[in-house]
Amino acid sequence: MEIRANAEHLVVMLPGHDTPSDQPSDGGQGIVMSWQALTTWQNLLGLESVGETVQAILESASNPQPETIGADGRNAWTLAYETLEAALNDTVPTTLAMTAQEAHMNDPLTVAQQQTMNAVGIQPTASISLIRQPSTPSVPSLDVEAIDATLAGNTTAINALADAQEDFFAQFIPEERNNNER
């Protein structure tokens, strides 16, 4: 697996599939994603790391679900977006639960993220393992820890990711408050 990051994109090249030597190989699969798109996926799905997010994107691409847009303009991402916005504005009601795990699983944001994952073809899990086994043969295994370790040592990638995170959350700040901070 080859990982490259610059100020605009993350590139992850996966090794080619095991194919018999008499058949041509596609030379591997790759994903090129802007930091803005990556942070949007990460935040809306509630994923912990860039590696987990890349794995989720690959899984979604390998398990495409038809994107349905309702008459009201809502799609698979709408619920996660609206619930994240409500959580950031403290308008989501608190949940009562016996344990932290139960509170997490009953949290409206977590529920919305799980529903969005289902809608975009990702198998929701309580946690994504460091080397995730694909849910279908067409999803390559990905060493998410290697991606995260590579990015941890890349100042350009760290800064680009931080800027993208800041831009993502800036959209949730009311305009008058946003202007006062400048």
C-alpha positions in Angstrom: 0.0 0.0 0.0 1.3 3.4 -1.0 0.1 6.5 0.8 0.8 10.0 -0.5 -0.5 13.3 0.9 -0.2 16.8 -0.2 -1.9 20.1 0.7 -5.0 19.2 -1.4 -5.4 15.5 -1.5 -4.8 12.1 0.1 -3.9 9.3 -2.2 -4.0 5.7 -1.1 -2.9 3.1 -3.7 -3.8 -0.5 -2.8 -1.8 -3.5 -4.0 -3.3 -5.4 -7.0 -5.7 -8.2 -6.5 -4.5 -11.8 -6.4 -5.0 -12.8 -10.0 -3.6 -15.7 -11.9 -0.5 -14.7 -13.8 -2.1 -15.4 -17.2 -4.7 -12.7 -16.6 -3.9 -9.0 -16.6 -3.9 -7.2 -13.3 -5.5 -3.8 -12.8 -2.3 -2.8 -11.0 -4.2 -2.1 -7.8 -7.0 0.1 -6.7 -6.6 3.7 -5.5 -8.5 6.4 -3.9 -7.8 10.1 -4.3 -9.8 12.3 -2.0 -9.7 16.0 -1.1 -9.2 16.8 2.6 -12.6 18.5 2.6 -14.4 15.5 1.3 -12.6 13.2 3.6 -13.4 15.3 6.7 -17.0 15.5 5.7 -17.3 11.7 5.5 -15.4 11.4 8.8 -17.5 13.8 10.7 -20.8 12.8 9.3 -20.2 9.1 10.0 -18.5 9.7 13.4 -15.3 7.9 12.5 -12.2 8.3 14.6 -9.4 8.4 12.1 -8.5 9.0 8.5 -7.7 5.3 8.0 -11.2 4.3 9.1 -12.7 6.9 6.8 -10.8 5.6 3.8 -11.9 2.1 4.6 -15.5 3.3 4.9 -15.2 5.1 1.5 -13.8 1.9 -0.1 -16.6 -0.2 1.4 -19.3 2.3 0.2 -17.8 2.3 -3.3 -17.8 -1.5 -3.4 -21.4 -1.8 -2.0 -23.1 1.0 -3.9 -26.6 1.8 -2.8 -28.9 3.7 -5.1 -29.0 7.3 -3.9 -32.5 8.2 -3.3 -33.5 11.8 -3.0 -37.0 12.4 -1.6 -39.4 14.9 -2.9 -38.3 17.1 0.0 -34.7 17.0 -1.2 -33.4 14.7 1.6 -30.9 11.9 0.9 -28.8 9.4 2.8 -26.6 12.1 4.3 -29.3 14.5 5.4 -30.1 12.8 8.7 -26.4 12.7 9.8 -25.9 16.3 8.8 -29.0 17.6 10.6 -28.3 15.5 13.7 -24.7 16.7 13.8 -25.8 20.3 13.5 -28.3 19.8 16.3 -25.7 18.2 18.5 -23.3 21.1 17.9 -26.1 23.5 18.8 -27.0 21.5 21.9 -30.6 20.9 20.7 -30.4 17.1 20.9 -32.1 15.8 24.0 -29.8 14.0 26.4 -30.3 10.2 26.8 -30.6 8.3 29.9 -28.8 5.0 30.0 -27.1 2.7 32.4 -23.7 2.5 30.8 -21.5 4.6 28.6 -21.9 2.0 25.8 -25.7 2.2 26.1 -25.7 6.0 26.1 -23.5 6.0 23.0 -25.7 3.5 21.1 -28.9 5.5 22.1 -27.4 8.9 21.2 -29.4 10.5 18.3 -26.2 11.4 16.5 -24.9 7.8 16.7 -28.2 6.5 15.5 -28.2 8.9 12.6 -24.6 8.0 11.7 -25.4 4.3 11.7 -28.5 4.9 9.5 -26.3 6.9 7.0 -23.7 4.1 6.9 -26.5 1.6 6.0 -27.8 4.0 3.4 -24.5 4.4 1.6 -23.5 0.7 1.8 -21.2 0.6 4.8 -21.7 -2.1 7.4 -21.9 -0.2 10.7 -19.7 -1.6 13.5 -19.1 -0.6 17.0 -15.5 -0.1 16.1 -13.4 -0.6 13.0 -10.5 -3.0 13.5 -7.0 -1.8 12.6 -6.8 -4.3 9.8 -10.4 -4.7 8.7 -11.6 -7.7 6.9 -13.8 -6.8 4.0 -17.5 -7.5 4.2 -17.6 -8.5 0.6 -14.9 -9.9 -1.7 -14.8 -6.7 -3.7 -13.7 -4.6 -0.7 -9.9 -4.7 -0.2 -8.5 -5.1 3.2 -6.9 -1.9 4.4 -4.4 -1.4 7.1 -6.0 1.8 8.6 -3.2 2.0 11.2 -0.6 2.4 8.4 -2.5 5.3 6.9 -2.9 7.1 10.3 0.8 6.5 11.1 2.0 7.8 7.8 -0.1 11.0 8.1 1.0 11.5 11.7 4.5 12.2 10.4 3.4 14.5 7.5 3.1 18.1 8.6 1.5 19.2 5.3 -1.2 16.5 5.7 -1.7 17.4 9.4 -2.2 21.1 8.5 -4.4 20.3 5.5 -6.6 18.0 7.6 -6.8 20.6 10.4 -7.8 23.3 7.9 -10.4 21.0 6.3 -11.8 20.2 9.8 -12.0 23.9 10.6 -13.8 24.6 7.3 -16.2 21.8 7.9 -17.3 23.0 11.3 -17.4 26.7 10.3 -20.5 25.9 8.3 -22.3 25.3 11.5 -21.4 28.6 13.0 -24.1 31.3 12.5 -23.0 34.0 10.1 -23.0 36.9 12.6 -20.9 34.9 15.0 -18.6 33.9 12.2 -18.1 37.5 11.1 -17.3 38.6 14.7 -14.4 36.1 15.0 -12.6 37.6 12.0 
